[in-house]
């Protein structure tokens, strides 16, 4: 009995310090990170590679384009000369109208961009063909020198430049009938004041050359005719710009 009591006392003494100690704290376990799941691969299929993301690049700045320069006025010279072909429909009053062919020569001074002062020399000729022996082979020549202003609607520095002109000058005519021996073969001649009006267009071919087409009404009074002859004249010619061609600088717009 005494031995049992001694064993119980020893057991209590050994158990008391163990109970006095704090229970050990167990560290909390972090949940395990789950690896990204890869979809199952089909046999023979190459696994897809995820492209690496590169840092975003700033958009490249495009340099501002300079505004295109405005085209300047078309070139112009101080003096123009021209030469070409002329057709004249001459009014013979009591006889049928006479078709005549010839030439024209001209010179024009550019006073303003819309105004020229010009001079023109024209020569037209015809040889009549008729069943009448007294008329067959009659030669008619018409020579005119006229001057006057030429007015351009929008100026004469465009691709197409339309104009009106007024002319005044002198015309000379010579009519020589066929030679019928033994009769003399004199020529009837006359010189009168003439005037005319017309319109036309200049078409620029290059900075130096232009093509001109013109139609005119010319009034004459040969051989004392009353009311005179109403003649129609049409011409085509090539215009050449003489001398230095001035190209003014375009005016800059104020901001």
C-alpha positions, 0 to 999 in steps of 0.5 A: 500500500505504501508503495502504491502511494509513492508511485502515484505521488511521483506520477503527479510530480512529473505531470505538473510541469508538462501541463504548465507549458503552453501548447506548441503553435502549429504554423499555418500551411499556405495553400499550394499554388495550382499550376496552369492547366495545359489543354490535352495535346493531340498526338502529333500536334505541336504545342502552341506557344504563347507570344511574349508581350512586348512593351507598347511602342509610341506611334511614330510621328509623321512630319507635316507636309508643306503646302504645295505652292500655288501656280503663278500666272501664265507667261507673257511677253511684250510683243507677239507676232503671228502668221497664217492662212486667211479665207475671204468671202468677197461681196461682188454685189451684182455678181456672185460672192467670190471665194478668196484664199491668202495669208495674214501677218500680224504684230501685237503689243501687250499693253495690259493683261486684257488689252493688245494693240495690233496691226494686221496685213492680209492678202487674198487672191482668186482666179475666176473660172467661168463658162463666159470667155469675158470672165473666165480667168479673171484675177482678183487680189485684195490687200488690206492693212488694218490696226486696232485694239484686241480685248480679252475677256479674262486676260491673255494669260490662260490656256484658252483666251477669248477676245474681241477686236475692232479694226480700221485701215486701208484696203486695195483691190485689183481686178484684171480681166482675161486677155482677149486680143486685140483688146487691151488688158487693163486692171481695175484698181481702187483703194478705200477706207475699211473697218471691221469687227471680229472675235476669236480665241488664242490656244496656248501650245507652249510658253512661246507659241499659241494657235489663233482662230479668228472670224471677222466682218469687214466693210469696204466701198470699192468702186463707189459701191453703195452700200458697199461690200460686206465681206466675211474673213476667217483666219488661222495662225500661229502666234510667237511670243517675242523677247523675254517672257515675264512670269510674275511671282505669285502673291503670298496670301496674308495669314 
